[in-house]
Amino acid sequence: MGGGVTFYFVEGQCEEVIVRSLINDFQYLKPGRIKVLNITQKKFPRSLMTSLKPGTSVVFIFDTDAGNPALVKENIKAIQSSTYGVEIVVIPQCRNLEDELIYACGIREIKEITKSRSNSDFKTDLLHSRNVGQLLRNCGFDFSRLWNRTVAFEWESLRKGKPDRKAVSEKKR
């Protein structure tokens, strides 16, 4: 990704927590600003476009089990036509964040990450967790498995770029 500022636009608070952990706890993603904005259901605000300067990287992370792929396409086109020199990375999650984490951790149920009483308690427990990085490590989290699966065609056709994974290869040296 570019050398300028990185903005992560994520679907919900749980994605925000996970991306923050991937940046701070693992250094797997380039540091940047994280904002909850579901581009599968809302238009990208014009007010945010003014903060997208040349060299900026914009990363969209969203679920594919609901929402409108046409709106995502419209949002991407609006950014491309209103900005110059902005790199856009689009990461459609295979169904939702929980499915992505189950796959990346090699677990059977999402509640295993937070030791929740039930799968429905997972989100609340994750949002109240103090050390998300340690929770992921304890479950065998493998970053290389995150966001790498193919999704339904209408979403896959929107995929663009990959998250900056340079930190992964640099840490292994």
PyMOL commands that set and color helices and strands:
alter all, ss='L'
color gray80, all
select helices_A, chain A and resi 13-24+46-49+69-82+97-105+111-114+119-127+132-138+143-145+153-156+166-172
alter helices_A, ss='H'
color red, helices_A
select strands_A, chain A and resi 6-10+33-36+57-62+87-92
alter strands_A, ss='S'
color yellow, strands_A
deselect
rebuild
show_as cartoon
